[in-house]
């Protein structure tokens, strides 16, 4: 039987999808990307913000049409939307057979069996559990890079965020398990590991009594075949001197950090439930740049948080201008039911949120363009991602670029390169967020 798998949302969700694909493949199911050929459809959903929720619902409704027509034997919904609205999904969309919560993805084979038997039910999650099935993941990222999810859940309880309610509290994956998984990925040809969690910087605190990301990195660096290790989702206040030291000493650890700061106004940060002040953010960023001069810093911001004044928006813009982040994304605030921020007074109109978002992105665009121009003439190591269709050119990424969120570099060459190859490239031009280079 053929299974179509639709994975929505973040890269943490993608890892869960790959685990489920591995379990299904071990049972002999065949994968397809054609919904007209599928016997079973599984949708791994997201509901972090309103747009993600809408995308998940739309996908479920579209796939339900194939079930109505009798082409699909089973329709299963998993992930965050499934966890949050499990009974609503079954009640409102009768074509859905099974619903799996966020920590029940290891029960996907049971869900398929039940759905094919005509059952309609919810397989409940235990939000204190940490599923660790032994079956190898089926990597879907092209084979040369893969995400390594080092923890599940979050303890921060920011006032705008629903994640602790649908993913549970912070639980680290045991180090020996991660090392074994990383070795398996390397054996499959993976050359770049991208460490992800709701918060990577707290890794190990629950298991080992202290933050242990630096220890994990040392162990991962010993795995032959792994060339780059990238760290995402680092809360600024949890960055340790030991982490900085590992980044300085271990050549495999990319000088790249993703620091989701969300805002720079002390009043807004406090109302968001964040643990830093503007000055502390400046201090952390300054320290990182002093200790690791070529570090690339990415961040994300929320604009239009309840009660955000024009002055606080201007304060954030000044901060962005002063800090000159290498990479930056801006989200408009999305009120999520069940979060404290959703019931706060002084909610901001959508058009004001979008206007402020556009202003920040326009400001960042100038910074990004200047940064790209400053790369011209430099030599960089590039991981090849693929060939440009109908041209003697390839596309790749530098250590400064995480896949799917950052820029690319286009390399003109007659030589034949393969995805996952590393090449030395001289930067010869800049195209807004992307670079142009020639092979050395």
C-alpha positions in Angstrom: 0.0 0.0 0.0 1.1 3.5 -0.8 1.3 6.3 1.8 1.4 10.1 1.2 2.9 12.0 4.0 2.4 15.8 4.3 4.7 17.5 6.9 3.9 21.0 7.9 5.4 23.5 10.3 8.9 23.5 11.8 12.0 21.3 11.5 11.2 19.7 14.8 8.0 18.5 13.3 9.9 17.3 10.3 12.0 15.1 12.5 8.8 13.5 13.9 7.7 13.0 10.3 10.9 11.2 9.4 10.6 8.9 12.5 7.1 8.0 11.4 8.3 7.4 7.8 11.0 5.1 9.1 8.4 3.1 11.1 6.1 2.8 8.1 8.9 1.8 5.8 10.0 -0.9 8.2 6.5 -2.4 7.9 6.9 -2.4 4.0 4.7 0.6 3.1 5.6 2.4 -0.1 5.9 6.2 -0.1 4.3 8.4 -2.7 4.1 12.2 -3.3 1.0 11.8 -5.5 -2.3 12.1 -3.6 -4.1 10.4 -6.5 -2.0 7.3 -6.0 -2.2 7.1 -2.2 -4.0 4.5 -0.2 -3.2 6.2 3.1 -2.6 9.9 3.8 -0.9 11.2 6.9 -0.8 14.9 7.7 1.6 16.1 10.4 0.2 19.5 11.4 1.3 22.8 12.9 -0.7 25.4 14.9 2.0 27.7 16.3 0.4 30.8 14.8 -2.9 31.5 13.0 -1.5 31.1 9.5 0.1 27.7 10.3 -3.3 26.6 11.8 -5.1 27.7 8.6 -2.6 25.9 6.4 -3.0 22.7 8.4 -6.8 22.9 8.3 -6.8 23.6 4.6 -4.5 20.5 3.9 -6.8 18.3 6.0 -9.9 19.5 4.1 -8.3 19.0 0.7 -7.1 15.5 1.5 -10.6 14.7 3.0 -12.0 15.2 -0.5 -10.0 12.2 -1.7 -11.4 10.2 1.1 -14.9 11.2 0.2 -14.3 10.0 -3.4 -13.3 6.6 -2.1 -9.7 6.9 -3.5 -8.1 6.9 0.0 -8.7 4.2 2.5 -7.3 6.0 5.6 -6.8 9.6 6.6 -4.7 10.2 9.7 -3.9 13.6 11.4 -0.9 14.0 13.7 1.1 16.8 15.3 0.4 20.1 17.1 -3.1 20.8 15.6 -4.0 17.2 16.3 -2.9 17.6 19.9 -4.7 20.9 20.5 -8.0 20.2 18.7 -8.1 16.4 18.6 -11.8 15.8 19.3 -12.9 18.8 17.2 -11.0 17.3 14.2 -12.9 14.0 14.5 -16.2 15.8 15.1 -16.0 18.4 12.3 -14.1 16.4 9.6 -15.7 12.8 9.7 -13.3 11.7 6.9 -10.4 11.7 9.4 -10.0 8.2 10.8 -7.3 8.6 13.4 -5.8 11.5 15.4 -2.4 11.3 17.1 -1.1 13.8 19.5 2.4 15.3 19.6 4.1 12.5 21.7 2.1 9.6 20.1 3.9 9.6 16.7 5.6 6.4 17.7 2.1 4.8 17.5 1.7 5.6 13.8 1.6 1.8 12.9 -1.2 1.3 15.3 -3.0 4.3 13.9 -2.7 2.9 10.4 -4.0 -0.5 11.4 -7.0 1.0 13.3 -7.8 3.3 10.4 -7.7 0.5 7.8 -10.0 -1.5 10.1 -12.6 1.3 10.0 -11.9 2.7 13.5 -12.2 6.4 14.3 -10.3 7.4 17.5 -7.8 9.6 19.2 -4.5 8.1 20.3 -3.7 10.3 23.3 -0.4 11.8 24.1 1.5 11.7 27.4 3.1 15.1 27.5 5.7 13.8 30.0 6.7 11.1 27.6 9.7 11.2 25.2 9.1 8.7 22.3 12.4 7.1 21.3 11.6 4.3 18.7 14.6 2.3 17.6 13.7 2.3 13.9 16.0 4.5 11.7 14.5 7.8 10.4 13.8 8.2 6.7 15.7 11.4 6.0 13.8 13.7 3.6 16.2 16.6 3.4 18.2 15.4 0.4 20.7 13.3 2.3 23.6 15.7 2.9 22.1 17.5 5.8 19.7 16.4 8.6 18.1 17.8 11.7 18.9 16.3 15.1 16.2 17.0 17.6 18.0 17.1 21.0 15.0 17.9 23.3 11.2 18.1 23.3 8.9 20.7 24.9 9.6 23.9 26.7 9.6 25.3 30.3 9.7 29.0 29.4 6.0 29.7 29.1 6.3 32.9 27.2 2.9 34.6 27.3 2.3 34.4 23.5 3.3 30.8 23.1 1.1 27.7 23.2 4.0 25.2 22.8 4.3 24.0 26.5 0.6 23.1 26.4 0.9 21.0 23.2 4.5 19.7 23.5 4.9 19.5 27.3 7.8 20.6 29.5 11.4 20.5 28.5 12.8 16.9 28.1 16.3 16.3 26.8 17.1 13.2 24.7 19.8 11.2 26.4 23.3 11.9 25.0 24.1 8.4 24.1 20.9 8.1 22.0 21.8 11.3 20.1 25.3 10.2 19.4 24.0 6.9 18.0 21.5 8.7 15.9 24.1 11.1 14.6 26.4 8.2 13.7 23.6 6.5 11.8 22.9 9.7 9.9 26.6 10.1 9.1 26.6 6.5 7.9 23.8 7.4 5.5 25.9 10.2 4.0 24.7 13.2 6.1 27.5 15.8 6.3 25.8 18.6 8.2 23.9 18.1 11.5 21.5 20.9 12.5 20.6 20.8 16.2 17.0 21.7 17.0 14.7 21.8 19.9 12.2 24.4 21.3 15.4 25.6 23.1 18.7 24.0 22.5 20.7 25.9 25.0 19.1 24.2 28.0 20.0 20.7 26.7 20.9 18.3 29.5 19.8 20.4 32.5 17.0 17.9 33.3 19.1 14.8 32.8 22.5 15.8 34.0 21.9 18.6 36.4 23.6 21.2 34.3 23.5 22.7 30.8 25.4 20.2 28.7 25.1 21.4 25.1 28.9 22.0 25.0 29.5 18.3 26.1 27.1 17.0 23.4 28.9 19.1 20.7 32.3 17.7 21.7 31.0 14.2 21.3 29.3 14.9 18.0 32.5 16.5 16.6 34.2 13.1 17.0 31.9 11.5 14.4 33.8 11.1 11.1 31.7 12.0 8.1 30.1 15.0 9.9 31.7 18.2 8.6 29.3 20.9 9.9 27.3 21.2 13.1 24.8 24.1 13.2 22.9 25.2 16.3 19.4 26.7 16.1 17.0 28.1 18.7 19.4 29.3 21.4 17.8 31.4 24.1 20.3 34.3 24.7 20.2 34.1 28.5 21.2 30.5 28.5 24.4 30.8 26.4 27.3 29.7 28.5 31.0 30.4 28.3 31.5 26.7 27.8 29.3 26.8 24.6 31.3 29.8 23.3 34.6 27.9 24.0 33.4 24.9 22.1 32.5 27.0 19.1 35.9 28.6 19.2 37.8 25.3 19.5 35.9 22.8 17.4 36.2 23.4 13.7 33.1 21.4 12.9 30.8 23.7 14.9 29.6 26.5 12.5 30.2 30.0 13.8 26.5 30.5 13.5 23.8 31.0 16.2 20.1 31.5 16.0 19.0 33.7 18.9 15.2 34.3 19.0 15.0 37.6 21.0 11.5 38.7 20.0 11.8 42.3 21.0 14.0 45.0 22.5 11.7 47.1 24.7 12.1 46.1 28.4 8.4 46.6 29.0 7.3 44.4 26.0 9.9 41.8 26.9 8.6 41.6 30.4 5.0 41.3 29.2 6.1 38.6 26.8 7.5 36.6 29.7 11.0 36.8 28.3 14.0 36.5 30.6 16.2 39.2 29.2 16.4 43.0 29.1 17.6 45.1 26.2 21.0 45.7 27.9 21.5 42.0 28.6 20.8 41.3 24.9 23.4 43.9 23.9 25.9 42.4 26.3 25.3 38.8 25.0 25.6 39.9 21.4 28.6 42.0 22.1 30.3 39.1 23.9 29.6 36.6 21.1 31.1 39.0 18.5 34.2 39.7 20.6 34.9 36.0 21.3 34.0 34.8 17.7 34.6 37.7 15.3 33.2 35.9 12.2 30.0 34.7 14.0 26.8 34.9 12.0 23.8 35.8 14.2 20.2 35.1 13.2 17.2 36.3 15.2 13.4 36.6 15.0 11.2 39.4 16.2 7.5 39.8 17.0 5.9 43.0 16.1 2.4 44.3 17.2 2.4 42.6 20.6 -0.5 43.7 22.7 0.1 47.3 24.0 3.1 47.9 21.8 3.3 51.6 21.4 4.8 53.5 18.4 7.7 54.5 20.7 8.4 50.9 21.6 8.3 49.9 17.9 10.8 52.7 17.2 12.9 51.4 20.0 13.0 48.0 18.4 13.9 49.5 15.0 16.8 51.4 16.6 18.0 48.2 18.2 17.9 46.4 14.9 19.8 49.2 13.2 22.4 49.2 16.0 22.9 45.4 16.3 23.0 44.8 12.5 22.0 41.1 12.7 23.3 39.0 9.8 19.9 37.3 9.4 16.5 38.5 10.8 12.9 37.5 10.4 9.8 39.4 11.7 6.5 37.9 12.5 3.3 39.8 13.3 1.9 38.9 16.7 -0.7 36.1 16.4 -3.2 35.8 19.4 -3.4 32.2 20.3 -6.3 31.0 22.4 -5.2 29.7 25.8 -2.2 32.0 26.1 -2.1 34.9 28.5 -1.3 37.4 25.7 -4.5 36.6 23.8 -6.5 38.2 26.6 -4.3 41.2 27.2 -5.8 44.6 26.7 -4.8 46.9 23.8 -4.6 44.4 21.0 -3.0 45.9 17.9 -4.9 46.2 14.6 -3.6 43.8 11.9 -2.8 46.6 9.5 -0.6 48.3 12.1 1.2 45.0 12.8 1.9 44.5 9.1 3.0 48.1 8.6 5.5 47.7 11.5 6.6 44.4 10.2 7.3 45.9 6.7 9.3 48.8 8.3 11.5 46.4 10.2 12.1 44.2 7.2 12.9 47.2 5.0 15.5 48.3 7.6 16.9 44.8 7.8 17.0 44.5 4.0 19.5 47.4 3.9 21.7 45.7 6.5 21.5 42.4 4.7 22.5 44.0 1.4 25.4 45.7 3.0 26.5 42.4 4.6 26.2 40.6 1.2 28.3 43.4 -0.5 31.0 43.1 2.2 31.5 39.4 1.2 32.7 40.2 -2.3 36.3 39.2 -2.7 36.3 36.7 0.1 36.9 33.0 -0.2 34.3 30.7 1.5 33.7 27.0 1.9 30.4 26.1 0.3 28.2 23.0 0.6 26.7 22.3 -2.8 22.9 21.9 -2.7 22.2 21.2 -6.4 22.5 22.3 -10.0 20.7 25.2 -11.5 18.4 23.9 -14.3 19.7 24.4 -17.9 22.8 26.4 -16.7 26.4 25.6 -16.0 25.9 26.8 -12.4 25.3 25.3 -9.0 23.6 26.5 -5.8 25.1 26.1 -2.4 25.3 27.4 1.2 28.1 28.8 3.4 28.4 28.3 7.1 26.4 31.5 7.4 23.3 30.0 5.8 20.9 27.5 7.4 18.8 25.6 4.8 15.4 27.0 3.8 15.7 30.2 5.9 18.9 32.0 4.9 20.6 33.0 1.6 22.3 30.9 -1.1 25.4 31.3 -3.2 25.3 30.6 -7.0 28.5 29.2 -8.5 29.3 29.4 -12.2 31.4 26.4 -13.3 31.7 23.8 -16.0 32.9 21.3 -13.5 30.6 18.5 -12.3 29.6 18.8 -8.7 27.3 16.7 -6.5 24.9 17.7 -3.8 26.7 17.4 -0.5 30.1 18.2 -2.0 32.2 20.9 -0.4 33.9 23.5 -2.6 36.2 26.5 -2.1 34.5 29.5 -3.8 35.5 33.1 -4.3 32.6 35.6 -3.9 32.4 37.8 -7.0 29.0 39.4 -6.6 25.9 40.0 -4.4 22.2 39.7 -5.3 20.3 41.2 -2.4 20.3 38.2 0.1 22.2 35.8 -2.1 25.8 35.7 -3.4 27.5 34.9 -6.7 30.9 33.1 -6.8 33.4 31.2 -8.9 35.0 27.9 -8.1 38.6 28.0 -6.9 
